[in-house]
């Protein structure tokens, strides 16, 4: 893609959106990849500047109708009003735009419900609005039940919960060098170390700087090539951490939740690899 074609794509998106498009929006609307603009611009911000545009900042840079559409896609995928973890895993934008606009996660579904009702979108999102209302009713019932117990002098039934001062673990894995699924990037690094040989890698270097790892991989019998690897708990974190796709060949993650990942980067999802190995 030439420099002029990239500029044209950005300008067309900006005209449709009424503002500077984010990179995910440009990728979704015009199919522009990182590699398409890297040959002409040092960064996406520079490409926007060349077009006379400034990047949108904060959640208010994303139109509420786009946030509603994204929330609806996640809700329909999980079959209910999503909890924060589900939304973080499946959203195109993460929870930050909702928090910036509505203040708290619990206020976000209410804010989207109000927006839909005030802007003639009730029919289009009727199923999702019903999910939000059901969630609100359940929350209200819990608050009312707790209040009645307090008034009647009853003690709430004890229930299992996360206790402060104690570590939290992922779901159990099969017997091996790690007992539970990773919950963070360090767990991904450790698990990759266990599986590296089975995945065809020979680790040469682990470092703090980007990329995290240099490893050789057997591409033909007796022949190896260097792979630059970045570890992430969720593959989308590569984008939120602002890493340069040109400096990485492989993302190793626990869960792959970034369908717009640049074509030139391979994603190894360890959760699926564990299933292949019978764990």
NORJOFEN-V627056 format. One line per field, one symbol per residue. ss: DSSP state (~ for helix, > for strand, _ for the rest). A space follows every 50 residues. Layout:
ss = ???
This chain:
ss = __~~~~~~~~~~~~~~~_____~~~~~~~~___~~~~~_____~~~~~~~ ________~~~__~~~~~~~~~~~~~~~_____~~~~~~~_____~~~~~ ~~__~~~~~~~~~~~~~~_______~~~~~~~~~~~~~~~~~~~~~~~~~ ~____________________>_______>____~~~~~~~~~~~_____ >>>>>>______>>>>>>>>__>>>>>>>>>>>>__~~~~____~~~__> >>>>>__________>>>>~~~~~~~___
